Amino acid sequence: MLIMKIKSLLLFAFLLSAGLVCRAEIVGYRGDVLYFTDNPAKKSDSYQYFEDGVVYVNNGKVVQSGSYITLKPQYKNAKIIDYSGKLIIPGLIDTHVHYPQSEMVAAYGDQLLDWLNNYTFPTEKNFSNFAYASKVANSFLNQLIANGTTTALVFSTVSPVSVDAFFEASQKRNMRMISGKVLMDRNAPDYLTDTPESGYAESKALIEKWHNKGRLKYAVTPRFAPTSTPHQLALAGKLVKEFPDVYVQTHVAENKAEVAWVKELFPNSRSYLDVYDHYGLVTDHSVFAHGIYLDDQDMKTLSKKGGSIAFCPTSNLFLGSGLFNLAKADEFNVKVGLGTDVGAGTSLSILETMNEAYKVTQLRKAYSEDPTSVKPLDPLQSLYLATLGGARALSMEGQIGSFLPGMEADFIVLNAQSTPLLASRMKNAKELKDKLFAFEILGDDRAVEHTYIMGKLMK
């Protein structure tokens, strides 16, 4: 009842703000409709599912969603696009990915620190060229759309040119994207380093140019603590104070050698996360990739200050970094989203990332004295992490991630018949969880039949 009252109030507020929009402009998308209202790991009544449902959209926003039969009389003049038998869900959200690394994906063999030096840094050198950066940015965004990803938190490079190219390409597609110039003034090749002062000045100029322009947001982006001096981290914290609604994105506690290196570089800090906290970089708009080796005090800090973790299972397995403890994050009420982390990740598909996330939670059993105490990732929670959970991790749950009235109409259509194997598996899937699990384990970009951005068909 409470959910229905909230939905009614949101619908009234939306229609009022829209000036009681003309229903002739409304388009309804009919199919099996699913979205989340809360975290299934915390609450059993956490989602809305309509086997024959509809999402009504006007001017790029959700007007109302629910049962098609129930809502049809209210929207007699609405145009209906029929996806009956297919699953309509909010657009997928990637909370950690590197667009410049999309052309070096599947680089063989190293762990994190060697992999950065051998592959990542030489690749990122090219992104001071606008034409090159623009070409890669456009290709990257097209691949996101093909995979059903409608929002992402994205690393650019140390060059401001790479940020301009990415935001220009995102703006053309009207996508809700967050990115920022990498800050890196030590422990990296000379051709990729800035200075504390230049990094601050260039970041500030980019914030003033791009932050809150259309659907774009800016993220202050220290690559990770080892590549920034204390002076640079202090100036990054200054930017956050000057622009309180900007994001912070960086890496934390991904690899054991990395954690040991941070301890050497910052001996006075209690932990890796404490380095960032000391400089004012842990906020409710901060997203920390990986977090495999965070302790209980770190989790308490994130919970208290509202910081989020990007769970990147594919890259963690690919680089042999470790196994993220999702259950611990839930225990401490830390927000978590999924990240593909390309190029250490090997796919831009969030569906494939859910596959790897399930395996990571399963593999934790092998390192537990009581394997029965380790629960595998539930299919509902997995999809939550990819939609509303990702929106919460990005402090955007009032804009994306569900089908409540007034939400931005970013959504996708999943086709269970997209491959012979998936179609065969679905014949034996009777319950919703079983159907979702089949999508999450067997699905990829082929399962994403359509992608809509603000109600506009993009795939």
Sequence and secondary structure as in RCSB ss.txt:
>XXXX:A:sequence
MLIMKIKSLLLFAFLLSAGLVCRAEIVGYRGDVLYFTDNPAKKSDSYQYFEDGVVYVNNGKVVQSGSYITLKPQY
KNAKIIDYSGKLIIPGLIDTHVHYPQSEMVAAYGDQLLDWLNNYTFPTEKNFSNFAYASKVANSFLNQLIANGTT
TALVFSTVSPVSVDAFFEASQKRNMRMISGKVLMDRNAPDYLTDTPESGYAESKALIEKWHNKGRLKYAVTPRFA
PTSTPHQLALAGKLVKEFPDVYVQTHVAENKAEVAWVKELFPNSRSYLDVYDHYGLVTDHSVFAHGIYLDDQDMK
TLSKKGGSIAFCPTSNLFLGSGLFNLAKADEFNVKVGLGTDVGAGTSLSILETMNEAYKVTQLRKAYSEDPTSVK
PLDPLQSLYLATLGGARALSMEGQIGSFLPGMEADFIVLNAQSTPLLASRMKNAKELKDKLFAFEILGDDRAVEH
TYIMGKLMK
>XXXX:A:secstr
 HHHHHHHHHHHHHHHHTTS  GGG EEEEEEEEEESS TTT SS EEEEEEEEEEEETTEEEEEEEHHHHGGGG
TT EEEEEEEEEEEE EEEEEEEGGGGGSTT  S  HHHHIIIIIHHHHGGGGSHHHHHHHHHHHHHHHHHTTEE
EEEEE  SSHHHHHHHHHHHHHTT EEEEE EE  SSS GGG   HHHHHHHHHHHHHHHTTSTTEEEEEEE  G
GGS HHHHHHHHHHHHHSTT EEEEEES  HHHHHHHHHH TTSSSHHHHHHHTT  STTEEEEE TT  HHHHH
HHHHHT EEEE HHHHHHTT     HHHHHHTT EEEE   TTTSS S HHHHHHHHHHHHHHGGGG SSGGGS 
   HHHHHHHHTHHHHHHTT TTTSSS STT B  EEEE TTSSHHHHHHHTT  SHHHHHHHHHHH  GGGEEE
EEETTEE  
